[in-house]
Amino acid sequence: MSVGKTTGFYKPFEDILHKNSFIPFPEDWLGNNQLEESERLAMNAAYKIVEKEKDKIAAVILEPLVQGAGGMKICRKEFLDKLVKMFKDQGILVIFDEVMTGFGRTGKCLQQII
């Protein structure tokens, strides 16, 4: 619960949950002319967190491509690839939370296969 910062679920328990860092999610939609800037800002935020907190980071949890409880937010695979590469290059474990994209919902059994 402490890694899913959806207001409706997270806020009532915020004081007793483990504190985590979150990066902005660069949503992709048809006609989004700010997408590249949103992706750049998200990558910069991730770099800053890693620079500051690397020794405290046990893992990074990502919802690949489609967020569910956080809203139907979709990011580009290219952005996700860059983000994962950056974390792996730093030796940080990456965990994919595939509740919304797993088990054939996107056409593949698991989204990270795409």
Buried (B, 14 or more C-beta within 10 A) or exposed (E): EEBBBEEEEBEEEEEEEEEEBEBEBBBBEEEEEEBEEBBEBBBEBBEEBBEEEEEEBEEBEBBBBBBBEBEEBBBBBEBBEBBBEBBEEBEBEBEBBBBBBBEEBBEEEBBBEE
